[in-house]
Each structure stands twice: as C-alpha cells, then as structure tokens.
C-alpha cells in the first residue's frame, strides 16, 4: 500500500507530492469513507495535477475527533482549512456525499472568498433538489441499517464479516448519513463552473434522469458520463475515471 502523506494540516492527505502542479484535484469522501479511497490517484495522474484527499473528522488519522452531522458546518470548516491550498487552479471530485460537499463548498468559496474551482466532478449523486425524495436510513436500528449499507455494495466483505470493525464503522457511517439526509438544499443562481457528472449504469439510487438534472446547476459546460456498475462503480473503473478527468480538465486549461 502506498504511504499517505499527512501535512501539518490534518484535513489534507497526499499520496504523492508534486513539485509544481498546474492544478490541484481535491477529492471529497463518500459516506463512511476516508482519504484512503483516493490513495492511488496521485500516482496515476501526471505531474501537472496534484491529488489532495480531504480527511474529515472522525476517520483515518482523525479517528478520535468528534464526528460532524450538520453539512453546512462541515462546509465552513473545510473552506477555512483549505485556504492555504487554493493558490492555483483547483478542481473538486466528490462521490455520493462528497458530491454534495463539493457542490456546497463551491458555492461557499465563491460567495465568501471569491475563489471558485475550475471544474466540478460530481459522482454517484442526484441533483440536490431530488435528494429529498430518498428514504432516510440514519435512524434505522443497527441490523436494518447495515442491511441497507450492504445493498450499496461498497463495503468490503471482510469488514461486513468482522463484528469489531462493523462496530467501529457504524457511528461514522450513521453520522454521515444523518448529515446527508438532513441536508436542505437552498435554491440559488447556478454556478458558472464546468461540470461533469458520473454515474453507475446499475445504480438504482441515482437514475440517469437524476444525474441529467444537474445541468440546471451550472451555466458552463456540462456532461454526464456513465460507467458499468452500481453505486460504487468508481472502485472498479479508476483508470477510466482518471482518463476522463484529465480529458475534461485539458479542455478548459493547459495541462
């Protein structure tokens, strides 16, 4: 396994440090996830792009820190703690919960700091106004909650079969689902940021029409790309996703 480099800033983790990147790709986690999900990306992307994985409280190297369950609070904390990294063009990649964080963070950075990303890659997440239709699961009992998590097929079998690991992960995943399921979308003018939406062809939680609906959230270029697989399609198609990211980034800036 590649070593993850934690900077003095605990929010930021790099798998590979690039000397003088032209763009920083900041990756946001899915529910229950950590920076580990993006550990190979820095090695696979060229020297012109530095991958920075966000580590939010309560997981990874920050396992003992209090969990955050209110999405606007987390957005503000992230914005405050990544300011030192926004010294050059940057883009966000977020999967599922991470897509919602990336979208809200883009609005917050534009309004509060006049510094918006050069590109948004939003994966495995319906457009914000459609998420209210999802049935909440964060208040289910432990057995029913885990059964729902299993259905997403993103948790390795060795974890699902390991009682102690499940007990460790349960409050983290439940807190993340509470944060997403209590999130209230505020209607605002669309962003002027190029946007690529990624989805899984067999992901019933985010049907194609829910992904297409993101088009109303930007006045810039927009595309939807579909991959074989369910909600965690990104785990099996890393090379293709990184190729897509580089192609779309190269269309708007010199890399």
Secondary structure, 3 states (H helix, E strand, C coil): CCCCEECCCCCEEECCCCCCCCEEEEEECCCCCCHHHHCCHHHHCCCCEEEEEECCCCCHHHCCCCCCCCHHHHHHHHHHHCHHHCCCCEEEEEECHHHHHHHHHHHHHHHHHCCCCCEEEEECCCCHHHHHHCCCCCCCCHHHHHHHHHHCCCCCHHHHCCHHHHHHHHHHHHHHHHHHHCCCCCCCCCECCEEEEEEECCCCCCCHHHHHHHHHHECCCEEEEEECCCCCHHHCCHHHHHHHHHHHHHCCCCC
